[in-house]
Amino acid sequence: MRDLAAGLGYLWQGQRWVAGHRRQFGFGLLPGLVTLVLYAGALVGLAYGADDFVVWATPFAEDWSDPWGGLFRGFLVFLVFALGLLLAVVTFTAVTLLVGQPFYDALSEEVDRSRSPDGTAPESELPFWHDLLISGRDSLRIVARVLVWGVLLFALGFLPFVGQSVIPAIGFCVTGFFLAEELTAVALQRRGVLLRERLTLLRSRRLLAWGFGVPLALVFLIPFVAVFLMPGAVAGATLMTRDLLNEPGRDEPGPEDMAAPGQQPTTPAPGDPSGPRTW
């Protein structure tokens, strides 16, 4: 339970951080606004087309007596839209991070510098386009995992009672976990941590990931809220990354915490997860 509270705390701390750094907050809004317009159009299209799709996919229900045919198709329309919404919540983050990678990388680095004892931040040793390619590839892998979960949860949604109570709760947990992965990937990729290692790291502290990601998944259902929370979510995920990797930190930067003139930053020991890795 402590990790659940800690995850929610990092989400709140991230929002506080961007509130005190308005320039980073302003730049961080731009990618979310662009992505919001695209996703709003897609969801409106789904809302209008889901009914026709369900009618086309269930010709066997045409001869069912009232009200069972209508109730069955209405339930399927709800499930189709819920699945689309689930995918939208997860992929919104992935697409926004891709569109705004330069902005969010810079924001994440500033968070690291503000919390690092020596005022430095880990930097990727790869060219920008290589980093972008890796981000895109990893995002597609995450979307594939979400699709598998989405199909499974869609099928389980037909179970009486459980499909209308337990399954939606599991869906939010799945969404929250993958949201936490996508957002921590900004800071972890700069540290050279691969997707498989990121997933293993988050699975080792699922409650922390759920505490951060599930509330975010819930508020991301409100489109405009998602846009305004994205910069703070990236900042909070960077703070959570430092916790996951047990990196030393401080509450606020101060001149007394900076390295002495001429002093070199400590080189991470081999195997230290905070150090750079080769791809």
Backbone bond lengths (Angstrom), bond angles and torsions (degrees), N, CA, C in turn:
res aa  C-N    CA-C-N  psi(-1)  N-CA   C-N-CA  omega(-1)  CA-C   N-CA-C  phi
1 M - - - 1.469 - - 1.517 111.64 -
2 R 1.325 116.11 -28.89 1.461 118.86 178.91 1.525 110.67 -64.08
3 D 1.359 116.57 -39.29 1.458 119.94 178.83 1.524 111.78 -66.26
4 L 1.342 117.35 -35.92 1.468 119.85 176.16 1.523 110.65 -58.92
5 A 1.338 115.90 -47.40 1.462 120.58 179.18 1.521 111.06 -65.16
6 A 1.346 116.78 -37.62 1.457 120.33 179.94 1.523 111.12 -65.09
7 G 1.354 116.79 -40.48 1.463 120.09 178.38 1.515 111.70 -61.51
8 L 1.330 116.53 -45.08 1.466 120.64 176.92 1.527 110.08 -63.57
9 G 1.334 116.39 -36.12 1.465 120.36 178.71 1.516 112.12 -63.80
10 Y 1.330 117.67 -39.49 1.471 120.12 178.66 1.526 110.78 -66.52
11 L 1.336 116.65 -35.85 1.462 119.57 176.32 1.526 110.70 -61.69
12 W 1.328 116.21 -42.58 1.460 121.28 178.99 1.529 110.99 -68.88
13 Q 1.330 116.94 -42.64 1.467 119.95 179.40 1.521 111.69 -61.90
14 G 1.341 116.43 -36.85 1.463 119.71 178.22 1.516 111.81 -63.16
15 Q 1.337 116.56 -41.05 1.469 119.81 178.19 1.532 110.55 -65.77
16 R 1.325 116.43 -38.61 1.468 119.92 177.40 1.524 110.65 -64.92
17 W 1.338 116.25 -38.07 1.463 119.40 -177.79 1.535 110.52 -63.55
18 V 1.331 117.62 -47.76 1.465 118.86 -178.54 1.525 111.39 -70.01
19 A 1.339 117.18 -26.97 1.460 119.34 176.46 1.527 111.14 -64.06
20 G 1.328 115.99 -28.97 1.460 120.04 177.59 1.512 113.83 -92.12
21 H 1.342 117.89 -1.47 1.472 122.78 179.52 1.531 106.84 -132.77
22 R 1.310 115.46 76.58 1.465 120.79 -169.31 1.526 113.26 -66.22
23 R 1.318 117.24 -28.72 1.466 118.64 -179.80 1.532 110.42 -64.84
24 Q 1.356 116.48 -46.98 1.453 120.07 178.16 1.532 110.69 -63.52
25 F 1.330 116.63 -36.19 1.455 120.82 178.69 1.525 111.01 -63.16
26 G 1.328 116.50 -44.12 1.465 120.82 -179.42 1.513 112.33 -63.33
27 F 1.335 117.27 -46.52 1.462 120.42 178.10 1.531 110.92 -63.76
28 G 1.325 116.81 -35.48 1.455 120.70 -177.93 1.519 113.80 -70.28
29 L 1.341 117.95 -16.98 1.463 120.86 179.36 1.523 112.42 -76.65
30 L 1.336 117.48 -29.24 1.463 120.96 -171.73 1.529 113.42 -59.72
31 P 1.345 119.60 -50.39 1.470 118.50 -179.56 1.528 113.10 -61.32
32 G 1.335 116.71 -37.53 1.451 120.19 179.96 1.519 112.37 -64.91
33 L 1.332 117.64 -37.27 1.458 121.15 179.37 1.526 111.14 -66.08
34 V 1.335 116.39 -42.11 1.467 120.28 178.42 1.527 110.24 -62.54
35 T 1.328 116.16 -47.05 1.468 120.33 -178.50 1.522 111.29 -66.57
36 L 1.324 117.19 -35.55 1.468 120.84 -179.50 1.525 111.02 -60.22
37 V 1.314 117.52 -43.18 1.462 120.99 -179.61 1.534 110.37 -60.01
38 L 1.344 116.42 -44.10 1.461 121.09 -179.70 1.531 111.23 -64.20
39 Y 1.324 116.53 -44.34 1.460 120.43 -176.55 1.521 111.81 -73.69
40 A 1.312 117.50 -33.04 1.465 119.68 177.80 1.523 110.01 -61.82
41 G 1.331 116.04 -43.03 1.465 119.69 177.70 1.526 111.85 -62.39
42 A 1.347 116.15 -42.11 1.462 120.40 -179.11 1.531 111.51 -65.29
43 L 1.324 117.74 -41.24 1.470 120.68 -179.24 1.523 111.88 -70.92
44 V 1.324 117.46 -34.99 1.465 119.78 175.79 1.526 109.80 -64.15
45 G 1.347 115.48 -42.30 1.462 119.08 176.92 1.518 112.02 -62.01
46 L 1.327 117.07 -39.87 1.467 120.88 178.35 1.520 110.90 -65.33
47 A 1.323 116.72 -40.67 1.472 120.38 -179.04 1.532 110.81 -62.15
48 Y 1.338 116.41 -37.74 1.460 119.54 -179.57 1.531 112.17 -79.47
49 G 1.342 116.50 -29.42 1.458 119.12 -174.22 1.512 115.74 -97.03
50 A 1.346 117.81 -12.18 1.470 120.21 -175.97 1.522 111.79 -62.50
51 D 1.326 117.63 -39.44 1.467 120.95 -177.94 1.532 110.53 -63.79
52 D 1.335 117.54 -46.89 1.465 121.33 178.65 1.529 110.85 -62.78
53 F 1.331 116.76 -38.43 1.463 119.84 179.86 1.525 111.05 -63.84
54 V 1.330 116.48 -43.76 1.465 120.50 -178.81 1.531 110.37 -65.69
55 V 1.325 117.63 -40.95 1.474 120.61 177.99 1.523 109.93 -61.77
56 W 1.321 116.87 -42.34 1.469 120.99 178.84 1.531 111.77 -65.25
57 A 1.337 116.63 -37.03 1.465 121.08 -175.09 1.523 113.15 -82.27
58 T 1.352 118.24 -12.46 1.480 120.48 -176.46 1.528 111.05 -127.53
59 P 1.328 117.64 59.99 1.479 118.30 178.30 1.534 112.82 -63.68
60 F 1.337 116.11 -24.54 1.465 120.13 -179.38 1.526 112.71 -66.51
61 A 1.350 116.75 -19.89 1.472 119.61 -178.50 1.524 112.21 -87.31
62 E 1.347 116.87 0.56 1.458 120.53 -176.12 1.526 112.29 -63.64
63 D 1.327 115.27 -35.85 1.469 119.72 -175.25 1.529 113.04 -95.58
64 W 1.335 117.76 6.47 1.463 119.65 179.81 1.528 109.74 -69.73
65 S 1.298 115.03 145.46 1.464 119.47 178.98 1.520 110.47 -73.11
66 D 1.343 114.34 152.12 1.469 119.56 176.84 1.526 109.60 -70.48
67 P 1.342 119.05 146.56 1.472 125.98 0.97 1.521 113.49 -96.35
68 W 1.358 117.69 13.21 1.458 119.90 -168.52 1.532 112.89 -67.21
69 G 1.313 116.45 -39.33 1.459 118.29 179.40 1.515 111.92 -62.51
70 G 1.326 116.44 -45.14 1.462 120.35 179.89 1.516 112.66 -66.10
71 L 1.347 115.51 -40.85 1.466 118.66 178.93 1.528 111.39 -65.37
72 F 1.340 116.07 -41.29 1.463 119.92 -179.80 1.526 110.72 -62.84
73 R 1.313 116.98 -47.75 1.461 120.41 -179.40 1.529 111.42 -68.15
74 G 1.319 116.41 -36.18 1.465 118.89 177.03 1.520 111.80 -62.80
75 F 1.342 115.52 -39.92 1.455 119.97 177.57 1.525 110.74 -64.69
76 L 1.346 116.89 -40.64 1.464 120.18 178.93 1.532 111.25 -65.99
77 V 1.324 117.29 -37.92 1.468 120.31 176.02 1.525 110.36 -60.16
78 F 1.332 115.10 -43.19 1.468 119.69 177.94 1.527 110.40 -61.00
79 L 1.344 117.40 -44.18 1.460 120.53 -178.77 1.529 111.45 -65.45
80 V 1.333 116.59 -41.12 1.477 119.93 179.17 1.522 110.19 -61.58
81 F 1.328 116.50 -45.68 1.464 119.08 -179.75 1.527 110.82 -67.76
82 A 1.352 116.99 -37.71 1.461 120.37 178.53 1.525 110.52 -63.99
83 L 1.339 117.19 -40.53 1.457 120.58 176.97 1.522 110.72 -63.92
84 G 1.338 116.49 -42.78 1.461 119.94 177.47 1.519 111.68 -62.59
85 L 1.329 115.91 -38.58 1.464 120.24 178.74 1.520 111.07 -67.40
86 L 1.351 116.16 -40.23 1.465 120.63 176.96 1.526 110.66 -59.27
87 L 1.326 116.36 -47.58 1.468 120.27 179.20 1.531 110.92 -64.78
88 A 1.336 116.12 -37.10 1.462 119.60 -179.29 1.527 111.04 -64.75
89 V 1.339 116.42 -42.12 1.468 119.76 -179.04 1.522 110.93 -61.67
90 V 1.349 116.00 -44.98 1.461 119.23 -178.01 1.524 111.63 -73.15
91 T 1.342 116.53 -47.71 1.463 118.63 -176.58 1.529 112.24 -73.35
92 F 1.347 117.46 -22.25 1.468 119.28 175.44 1.528 109.91 -57.82
93 T 1.317 115.30 -45.15 1.464 119.34 179.11 1.525 110.58 -63.39
94 A 1.343 116.78 -45.75 1.461 120.47 -178.04 1.525 111.17 -61.62
95 V 1.336 116.40 -46.67 1.464 120.15 -178.24 1.522 110.78 -67.80
96 T 1.335 116.92 -41.66 1.468 120.05 179.27 1.525 110.87 -62.59
97 L 1.330 116.85 -40.71 1.466 119.94 178.80 1.521 111.51 -66.11
98 L 1.338 117.34 -35.28 1.458 120.16 177.19 1.530 110.95 -68.37
99 V 1.341 115.67 -46.56 1.466 120.06 -179.88 1.528 110.53 -61.94
100 G 1.316 115.65 -39.78 1.468 119.27 -174.56 1.506 114.74 -107.19
101 Q 1.350 117.85 26.41 1.461 119.18 -175.18 1.529 113.67 -53.89
102 P 1.352 119.49 -46.04 1.472 117.82 179.66 1.531 112.50 -59.33
103 F 1.356 116.59 -40.15 1.462 120.35 -179.16 1.531 110.83 -66.25
104 Y 1.339 116.12 -46.70 1.455 119.79 -174.83 1.530 112.06 -74.15
105 D 1.333 117.31 -31.79 1.461 119.33 174.01 1.525 110.43 -62.33
106 A 1.343 115.68 -44.81 1.460 119.96 179.87 1.528 110.74 -64.80
107 L 1.332 116.89 -40.63 1.465 120.79 178.62 1.525 110.47 -62.90
108 S 1.336 116.23 -45.91 1.464 120.89 -179.19 1.531 111.23 -62.71
109 E 1.333 116.76 -39.64 1.467 120.17 177.84 1.522 110.92 -62.96
110 E 1.345 116.97 -39.80 1.465 119.83 179.15 1.530 110.97 -64.68
111 V 1.333 116.78 -38.10 1.466 119.92 176.76 1.522 110.00 -63.10
112 D 1.329 116.84 -44.09 1.468 120.72 178.91 1.525 110.67 -60.60
113 R 1.327 116.87 -44.02 1.468 119.64 -179.18 1.522 111.13 -64.19
114 S 1.342 116.13 -37.29 1.467 119.09 -177.72 1.525 112.21 -70.87
115 R 1.330 117.44 -19.04 1.458 121.02 -178.55 1.528 113.60 -109.16
116 S 1.337 116.32 -14.05 1.462 119.73 -178.71 1.522 110.63 -74.87
117 P 1.341 118.77 136.49 1.471 120.66 178.99 1.521 113.64 -58.29
118 D 1.348 117.76 -30.87 1.459 119.75 -178.96 1.525 112.75 -104.69
119 G 1.342 117.08 9.09 1.457 120.96 175.98 1.511 114.79 71.96
120 T 1.329 118.67 19.73 1.460 121.57 179.51 1.524 109.69 -109.83
121 A 1.328 115.21 167.57 1.462 120.84 178.85 1.522 109.14 -136.74
122 P 1.339 117.98 141.66 1.466 119.76 174.84 1.523 110.44 -60.39
123 E 1.312 116.53 139.47 1.458 121.32 179.92 1.517 109.72 -126.02
124 S 1.329 115.04 141.93 1.462 119.72 177.85 1.521 109.37 -69.53
125 E 1.330 115.98 139.54 1.455 120.98 178.26 1.532 111.44 -90.96
126 L 1.328 117.04 3.40 1.463 121.43 -177.59 1.523 110.71 -97.13
127 P 1.347 117.28 153.68 1.467 120.49 174.78 1.525 110.77 -62.10
128 F 1.336 115.72 156.14 1.467 120.90 -177.24 1.520 112.05 -55.91
129 W 1.336 117.85 -45.63 1.455 120.48 -176.48 1.531 111.43 -66.78
130 H 1.333 116.70 -31.48 1.456 119.52 176.44 1.528 109.98 -67.80
131 D 1.312 116.49 -43.12 1.472 120.76 176.47 1.525 110.89 -60.15
132 L 1.347 116.12 -41.86 1.462 120.55 -179.25 1.528 110.66 -64.93
133 L 1.332 116.02 -39.76 1.463 120.14 178.37 1.527 110.92 -63.98
134 I 1.325 117.10 -42.55 1.462 121.14 178.58 1.529 110.45 -63.96
135 S 1.335 116.56 -42.11 1.469 120.25 179.00 1.521 111.17 -61.37
136 G 1.344 115.95 -44.18 1.454 119.67 179.27 1.518 112.50 -63.86
137 R 1.333 116.05 -43.05 1.464 120.41 178.51 1.527 111.30 -62.48
138 D 1.340 116.68 -45.36 1.464 120.31 -179.24 1.523 111.25 -66.12
139 S 1.328 116.65 -36.59 1.467 120.09 178.93 1.524 110.70 -64.08
140 L 1.330 116.80 -40.27 1.469 119.82 177.51 1.522 111.06 -63.56
141 R 1.327 116.60 -37.86 1.468 119.92 177.85 1.525 111.11 -65.54
142 I 1.323 116.49 -38.96 1.467 119.62 178.15 1.522 110.40 -67.27
143 V 1.338 117.14 -42.38 1.460 120.59 178.88 1.526 110.23 -61.19
144 A 1.335 117.10 -39.02 1.466 120.32 177.79 1.524 110.53 -61.69
145 R 1.328 116.89 -41.95 1.465 119.89 177.60 1.528 110.85 -64.17
146 V 1.326 116.29 -40.64 1.469 120.01 179.72 1.529 110.19 -64.87
147 L 1.335 117.37 -38.51 1.462 120.41 178.36 1.528 111.37 -61.60
148 V 1.335 115.72 -42.19 1.463 119.44 178.18 1.524 110.23 -60.76
149 W 1.330 115.76 -47.98 1.463 119.74 177.85 1.530 110.96 -62.29
150 G 1.343 115.94 -40.20 1.454 119.47 -178.71 1.517 112.70 -62.65
151 V 1.341 116.71 -43.80 1.468 120.54 178.17 1.528 110.35 -63.42
152 L 1.343 116.61 -42.67 1.458 120.61 179.52 1.524 111.12 -62.00
153 L 1.331 116.29 -46.82 1.466 120.04 -179.37 1.524 111.24 -67.49
154 F 1.337 116.63 -33.78 1.464 120.86 176.92 1.526 109.82 -60.84
155 A 1.350 115.72 -45.19 1.461 120.24 -179.95 1.535 111.13 -65.41
156 L 1.343 116.37 -42.05 1.460 120.12 -179.61 1.525 112.17 -69.12
157 G 1.330 116.14 -18.69 1.459 119.88 179.01 1.517 113.48 -64.14
158 F 1.348 117.82 -15.73 1.461 120.84 178.28 1.524 112.37 -78.97
159 L 1.330 117.58 -13.19 1.459 119.94 -179.10 1.532 109.95 -67.22
160 P 1.307 118.11 134.37 1.475 120.28 179.61 1.528 111.79 -60.53
161 F 1.308 115.93 137.76 1.463 125.81 177.44 1.533 112.02 64.29
162 V 1.349 117.28 -56.57 1.473 120.12 -179.20 1.523 110.37 -59.78
163 G 1.337 115.90 -39.96 1.459 119.82 -178.39 1.515 113.53 -65.72
164 Q 1.319 117.19 -21.47 1.469 120.24 -179.63 1.526 113.22 -103.48
165 S 1.330 118.05 -1.55 1.471 120.21 -177.97 1.534 112.16 -129.02
166 V 1.332 116.33 -63.24 1.460 120.53 -175.88 1.525 111.90 -71.41
167 I 1.339 116.92 -43.23 1.468 120.82 -174.93 1.539 112.15 -61.82
168 P 1.346 120.26 -44.52 1.468 118.63 176.09 1.527 112.49 -60.23
169 A 1.340 117.36 -36.44 1.468 120.02 178.34 1.527 111.02 -65.00
170 I 1.341 115.85 -41.81 1.463 119.62 176.57 1.525 109.88 -63.16
171 G 1.341 115.97 -38.71 1.458 120.19 178.74 1.511 112.63 -59.01
172 F 1.331 116.82 -41.27 1.469 119.49 178.12 1.522 111.58 -68.36
173 C 1.328 117.45 -35.23 1.466 120.40 177.25 1.529 110.88 -64.95
174 V 1.333 115.99 -43.05 1.465 120.65 177.51 1.525 110.06 -62.77
175 T 1.320 116.04 -46.46 1.465 120.42 179.97 1.519 110.75 -61.83
176 G 1.327 116.82 -44.07 1.465 120.40 -179.49 1.510 112.34 -62.55
177 F 1.338 116.75 -39.98 1.469 120.00 179.66 1.521 110.76 -62.83
178 F 1.330 116.70 -46.86 1.462 119.16 -177.51 1.523 111.79 -72.41
179 L 1.339 118.09 -28.79 1.461 120.01 172.15 1.526 110.51 -63.22
180 A 1.331 115.72 -43.69 1.469 119.49 177.83 1.522 110.62 -61.01
181 E 1.347 117.35 -39.30 1.464 119.82 178.78 1.520 110.98 -64.10
182 E 1.335 116.66 -47.35 1.461 120.23 -177.89 1.527 111.54 -60.32
183 L 1.321 116.39 -40.72 1.458 119.90 -175.37 1.527 111.92 -77.44
184 T 1.319 117.93 -40.01 1.472 119.36 177.02 1.523 111.13 -70.34
185 A 1.343 117.30 -19.85 1.467 120.37 179.33 1.524 111.53 -60.40
186 V 1.337 117.74 -28.60 1.471 120.26 179.66 1.526 110.42 -59.32
187 A 1.334 116.09 -48.00 1.466 120.31 -179.44 1.523 111.90 -79.91
188 L 1.329 117.48 -37.23 1.458 120.13 -176.89 1.524 112.22 -70.90
189 Q 1.321 117.47 -34.14 1.463 119.58 179.13 1.524 110.98 -67.00
190 R 1.335 116.35 -34.77 1.475 118.73 175.28 1.518 111.16 -63.20
191 R 1.318 116.87 -25.66 1.467 121.81 179.12 1.534 111.89 -91.29
192 G 1.336 116.64 4.36 1.450 120.67 177.74 1.502 114.70 75.76
193 V 1.341 118.29 22.13 1.454 121.45 -179.61 1.529 108.65 -87.84
194 L 1.316 116.96 122.27 1.452 122.78 -176.53 1.526 111.77 -74.49
195 L 1.336 115.90 163.50 1.463 121.37 -177.16 1.524 111.62 -57.22
196 R 1.324 117.57 -47.61 1.468 120.19 -178.90 1.529 110.52 -58.97
197 E 1.332 116.77 -40.53 1.465 120.47 -179.91 1.526 110.89 -70.32
198 R 1.345 116.06 -34.56 1.472 119.53 178.20 1.524 110.69 -64.29
199 L 1.328 115.70 -43.51 1.463 119.37 179.85 1.525 111.03 -64.64
200 T 1.338 116.10 -41.16 1.473 120.01 178.17 1.525 110.44 -62.55
201 L 1.338 116.38 -41.31 1.465 121.42 -179.81 1.520 110.79 -62.20
202 L 1.333 117.11 -44.28 1.460 120.16 -179.00 1.525 111.98 -72.54
203 R 1.329 117.27 -34.95 1.466 119.08 177.36 1.525 111.16 -64.80
204 S 1.328 116.61 -30.01 1.465 119.32 179.64 1.529 111.22 -68.39
205 R 1.354 116.37 -18.27 1.474 120.30 178.25 1.529 108.63 -137.88
206 R 1.320 114.50 61.70 1.468 120.46 -176.56 1.528 112.27 -58.21
207 L 1.329 117.46 -40.33 1.463 120.01 -178.22 1.523 111.12 -61.71
208 L 1.334 116.89 -38.00 1.464 120.49 177.17 1.523 109.92 -64.09
209 A 1.346 116.19 -45.00 1.467 120.39 179.17 1.528 111.00 -63.45
210 W 1.342 117.60 -42.35 1.459 120.21 178.89 1.520 111.48 -67.19
211 G 1.330 117.42 -40.16 1.461 120.30 179.22 1.515 112.17 -60.94
212 F 1.328 115.95 -31.93 1.468 120.74 178.23 1.524 111.23 -84.44
213 G 1.357 116.57 -45.80 1.452 120.43 -169.32 1.511 116.01 -84.98
214 V 1.340 119.15 -35.43 1.464 120.37 -175.73 1.534 111.92 -66.02
215 P 1.346 120.07 -47.47 1.472 117.89 175.95 1.526 111.94 -60.02
216 L 1.332 115.86 -34.76 1.464 119.49 178.65 1.527 110.32 -66.39
217 A 1.337 116.81 -40.70 1.470 120.39 177.92 1.528 110.97 -61.22
218 L 1.322 116.27 -38.70 1.467 120.00 -179.99 1.525 111.61 -66.49
219 V 1.319 117.53 -46.40 1.467 119.48 -178.25 1.524 111.45 -75.34
220 F 1.353 117.53 -23.17 1.456 120.09 178.10 1.524 111.63 -69.88
221 L 1.347 117.66 -11.20 1.459 120.65 174.74 1.523 111.15 -67.48
222 I 1.326 116.69 -19.02 1.462 121.82 176.14 1.532 106.68 -97.61
223 P 1.348 118.50 107.14 1.469 121.45 -168.81 1.516 115.43 -51.72
224 F 1.337 118.37 -50.78 1.458 119.59 -175.78 1.527 112.10 -66.92
225 V 1.327 116.33 -31.02 1.460 120.00 177.44 1.523 109.75 -64.15
226 A 1.335 116.47 -39.41 1.472 120.51 179.60 1.520 111.16 -58.48
227 V 1.322 116.51 -42.14 1.470 120.50 -179.20 1.523 110.58 -62.55
228 F 1.314 116.95 -46.28 1.463 120.05 -175.54 1.529 112.75 -75.19
229 L 1.327 117.63 -22.52 1.462 119.88 -179.86 1.530 113.07 -89.35
230 M 1.331 118.33 -15.32 1.457 120.14 -174.90 1.530 113.60 -58.02
231 P 1.342 120.45 -48.11 1.470 118.49 179.23 1.528 112.25 -58.94
232 G 1.326 117.36 -43.78 1.457 120.28 178.85 1.507 112.38 -68.07
233 A 1.346 117.30 -31.51 1.466 120.66 177.39 1.528 110.57 -66.01
234 V 1.337 116.96 -40.20 1.470 120.50 176.85 1.527 110.20 -65.03
235 A 1.339 116.59 -42.21 1.468 120.20 178.35 1.525 110.80 -63.48
236 G 1.344 117.29 -45.18 1.453 120.46 179.36 1.520 112.30 -64.53
237 A 1.347 116.82 -37.33 1.462 120.31 178.31 1.524 111.24 -65.98
238 T 1.326 116.76 -33.23 1.466 119.82 176.74 1.523 110.44 -67.27
239 L 1.326 117.02 -41.36 1.462 120.24 175.84 1.525 111.03 -63.03
240 M 1.334 116.59 -40.01 1.454 119.80 178.84 1.530 111.11 -67.15
241 T 1.323 116.36 -34.64 1.466 120.62 176.99 1.519 111.25 -59.83
242 R 1.306 116.27 -41.83 1.463 120.16 179.00 1.525 110.62 -62.31
243 D 1.332 116.57 -35.51 1.463 120.95 176.25 1.525 110.46 -68.35
244 L 1.341 117.18 -45.80 1.459 121.58 -178.87 1.528 111.90 -58.89
245 L 1.325 116.09 -35.64 1.464 120.95 -177.79 1.525 112.63 -95.88
246 N 1.344 116.40 4.36 1.474 121.37 179.54 1.522 112.38 55.68
247 E 1.326 115.93 41.35 1.460 119.91 178.83 1.525 109.77 -83.37
248 P 1.318 118.07 140.20 1.469 120.23 177.84 1.517 110.41 -64.13
249 G 1.314 116.22 148.17 1.455 119.59 -178.85 1.505 111.76 -149.82
250 R 1.310 114.52 -179.51 1.460 122.00 177.84 1.519 107.13 -144.03
251 D 1.306 116.75 161.01 1.457 120.11 -177.48 1.521 111.77 -73.01
252 E 1.296 117.55 -46.71 1.459 121.94 -179.87 1.519 108.94 -141.37
253 P 1.351 117.57 147.03 1.454 119.56 178.83 1.517 111.77 -69.30
254 G 1.293 116.45 145.93 1.459 120.91 176.89 1.506 110.27 -151.03
255 P 1.331 118.69 152.00 1.455 120.84 -176.61 1.515 112.67 -61.44
256 E 1.322 117.32 -28.83 1.456 118.66 -178.84 1.519 111.94 -71.29
257 D 1.370 116.51 -15.65 1.454 120.01 -178.37 1.522 112.47 -90.68
258 M 1.326 117.34 -9.75 1.453 120.22 -176.69 1.516 110.68 -73.35
259 A 1.345 115.55 154.09 1.460 120.12 178.65 1.518 110.22 -64.70
260 A 1.309 116.02 146.49 1.453 120.49 178.65 1.527 110.11 -64.63
261 P 1.355 119.12 152.78 1.456 121.70 179.77 1.523 110.48 -55.07
262 G 1.329 114.35 131.12 1.463 119.37 177.85 1.517 113.34 85.68
263 Q 1.321 117.71 -9.61 1.466 120.16 -178.82 1.519 109.73 -80.31
264 Q 1.328 117.76 133.13 1.443 122.71 -178.55 1.528 109.56 -91.53
265 P 1.344 117.13 142.56 1.470 118.66 175.99 1.520 111.06 -61.72
266 T 1.309 115.06 147.77 1.457 120.39 -179.34 1.517 110.08 -67.33
267 T 1.322 117.14 133.25 1.457 121.80 177.97 1.514 109.30 -81.49
268 P 1.347 117.70 128.68 1.465 119.22 -179.48 1.514 111.43 -61.78
269 A 1.308 114.88 142.53 1.454 119.80 178.74 1.513 109.92 -69.86
270 P 1.367 117.62 154.67 1.458 119.83 177.93 1.534 110.58 -55.92
271 G 1.324 114.01 134.83 1.466 118.08 179.72 1.515 113.47 88.95
272 D 1.340 117.04 -9.97 1.470 120.49 178.71 1.523 108.15 -68.17
273 P 1.353 119.61 123.02 1.446 121.13 -177.52 1.512 114.15 -64.38
274 S 1.337 117.67 -17.10 1.457 118.93 179.89 1.509 112.08 -83.19
275 G 1.308 117.01 -9.43 1.448 120.45 -179.17 1.517 111.54 -87.75
276 P 1.368 117.57 163.85 1.463 120.25 -179.41 1.510 112.01 -69.76
277 R 1.309 115.92 151.16 1.447 121.07 175.60 1.521 108.89 -124.11
278 T 1.268 116.60 158.83 1.454 120.21 175.32 1.498 109.79 -91.75
279 W 1.306 115.91 147.38 1.467 120.71 -176.86 1.520 109.23 -91.69
